[in-house]
């Protein structure tokens, strides 16, 4: 009896997994089909792949990359431009030294204590992970069209 119910228990999880496989660009395209249909065939292919080219409209960039994480406006004597920046978060391992690592009597040149051994463990060394945001893409618009692309590696 229990073995017969097992496939039915995993069915909702499988449906959730399959529905989560849609990319961000595919979600935005399905939510805005009128915007997608107005694009040229070349731009449709780029938007579906999540890519951008110079000359694309703001709507196409939104469909391809989504809402920007930061928007900057710049003006000079000739024109007004707008830049959209997209961020990504990377884990960065960090370590901090406790008071025991600042002052360590009996630790020789190789950081070995005669009784406690290496300078490791609780109270000696604290390791953690911080998450740092980096700008990955910057798209600059003049009017309603892309005039410059920046990709940070």
N, C-alpha and C positions, 0 to 999 in steps of 0.2 A: 504494500500500500504506500509506504513512504517513498520507495524507489519510483513509483509511478507519478508522484507529486513533484519530484525533484526537477524535471524539465520545466514545469509550470512556474516554479519559484524563480528560475533563472531567466524566464522570458521577459519580465519587465526590465531587468538589468541589461539584457541584450538590446532591447528596444531603445533604452537610454543611451547605450554605447553607440549604436548606429546613428542616432539623431545628433550626437555630439561630434560626429566625424565631419560635419559641414564646416568649411573654413569661414573666417570672418567676412571675406569678400562675397562668398556665396550667400551668406545670411543677408548682407546688405543688398545684394542684387535681388533676392527673393522678396525683400521688404520694399524695394523701390524699382519695380519692373519698368515703369514709365521712363525714369531717368536712364536706365540701361538701354532701352530700345532707341533712345535719341542718339546714342553714341555710334560712331562709325564702326565698321567691322574690325579694323585694326585696333581701335581703342577697346572694343569689347573683349578681344583676346587678351590684351594687357590687363584690363580690369579683372577679368576672371583669374588671371595668374597673380594678381596682387602687385602689379608693376605699374610704373608711371613713366611718361615721356614728356619732353618739352612740347608745349602747344596744347596739352590736355586742359580741359575745363576743371573748375573747382568741384563740380558734381562728379566728374569721372575720378578725380583724386579721392574724394570722399568714398566712393564706391570701392575703390581699390584698396585704400589704406585705413579708412575709418576716420573717426573724429580725431583731430590732432590733440596731442598732450599740451601743446603750448602754441599760442598765436602771437606773432610780433608784427607790428605795423611800422613801416619806415617811410619817411617822406623826404624828398629833396626838391630842388628847384624845378626839376623836370617832371617827376611823377610820384605817385604813392604806390608802394609795394607792400605786400603782406606775405609773411613767411609762416608756414606750418611746420612745427617740429614734432617728431615722433621719438619716444623714448623706449628703452628696453632696460630691464633690471637684471643685474648680474650679482651672484653671490661672491663676496670677497672674504676669504678667511682672515681673521684678525687675531691677535693675541695681545694680552695685556700682562704686565708683570705686577705681581703683588708686592707688598712691602718686603716679603722674604727674599725676593729676587734682587732688590736694591742693595740690601745689606746681607751678605751671606758669609759669615765667618766659617772657617774650616773647609771652604770649597776651594780647591786648587785650580790649576790652570785648565783642567778638563771638566770643571763643574761637577766633581764627584766628592761627596761627603764621606768621611771614613765610616760612619755608622748608617746614614740614611741613603746612601747611594747617589744616583743621579738627581739633578735638580728638576724633578718632574712631579706631577701629581697635584692633588688638591692642596691649595694654599701656596703652591710654588709658582704655578703657571696656569693661566686661564685662557682657553681658546674658545673663540666663538665665530659666528658668521654674520657679517653685516651685508646689507643689500644696497647697492649703489646704482642710481639711475644714470644712464648714458644716453646722449642724443644719437640716434642711429640714422635718421633721415631728416633733412630739411628741404621743404619744397617752397620755392618763392614764386609768388604770383604778381603779375602786373595786370591790373584790370581783373579779368576773370580767367586768365590763362597762365599756365606754368611757363616761367622764363628761365628758371634755374633749378637744378637738383644737386643736393649734397648727400653723399653716402659716407658715413663714418664707419671705419672697420676696426 
